[in-house]
Each structure stands twice: as structure tokens, then as C-alpha cells.
């Protein structure tokens, strides 16, 4: 089996190559720097069984690339390796089908252990990040969807269109979000959600 690394930082790519070379069975590592190169490599090589995907790519949103990858190549495992430790990123990556979320802040031993666990068929998320991903500030899943769109600056009407729900329902969700966060307006809500790692800046 081959491992494909989609990472545009050459220094981290070199370090990752060294770690993969130490893994049992010494999997062959394929390096690409963009989402476009990743999809071309996957289409051309059926031996790729695991993708190590950075969320910050020069030509695509990493989470969008992850969702497309899982849809078009459902038999290929995906582990996110990211500088982000946002609870929202972790939760969205796992919801999109990632088998692991490996922070770049970890040391070489953590990275190697995570990859060994994933290659054995397991999953990997550091305990601290998993706890953060589970922290929802007391919001329901639908309220989290609304909160993420509020954080992007969408109006109630726009949120209603995106989520295909009524504008009145959105208004109710926004009111519940403000109450749960103990804030008085949307701006304060967004600040509170960012501070708790529930949404991204």
C-alpha cells in the first residue's frame, strides 16, 4: 500500500517522509502539494490506501477536498494533518469521514504513533482535541449549523436558504444561541464561539 501526502510545505513534507520511512513495512510515500495533484494521483494509482491531507492548500479548501475525496474514493482512508486545532475543524473532518486528525504541533513520536495506529486500521485524534470537538457550548447540532453560518456573516434569510428551513426557525435558533452563550447580539455570539473553538475565525 502507498501513502499519499498532500502538503504544500516542503519542510514538513521532508519530515513526514522520514517518519513514514520508519513505519512497519516502510510504505511508499507519494508527495503532492495541491488538491488537483492529489486527485490526479488517486485516479492514476489504485495502490494508494491512505491520504495524509493538510487543510490549508493553495488551490482548495481542505475540508471541501476531504469531502470530495471520500465521495470519489470511498475505499481510501484519509487522515488530516493540520496546524489547526480548532474544535470545528476536528469535528468537520471527522464528520466528513477522516480516520484521524493529527496536529502539526505534535512531536515526531506522536506523528509516528498516530500513523502506525491508522495503518493498523484504527483511528487517531489526540484526547484534548477530541474533547474540544465534543464541546458544543450547549448547542444542538442544528444550532451549531446556524452558528457556523452566523459566523460567516450570513443573514437569517441567507441561512434559511442554505439550510432549507424557514426564516422564523432560523430566528428561533439564533435567539437560542444567544441565550446559550449568555450574549446579547450576533457579534458577541461570534466572538464567544471563536473563543470556545466552536467556529473558525
Buried (B, 14 or more C-beta within 10 A) or exposed (E): EBBBBBBBBEEBBEBBEEBBEEBEEEBBBBBBBBBBBBBEBBEEEEEBBBBBBBBEBEEBEBBEBBBBBBEEBEEBBBBBBBEBBBBBBBBBBBEBBBBBBBBBEBEEEBBBBBBBBBBEEEBBBBEEBBEBBEBBBEBEEBBBBBBBBBBEEBEBEBBBEBBEBEBEBBBBBBEBBBEBBEBEEBEEBBEBBBEBBBBBE
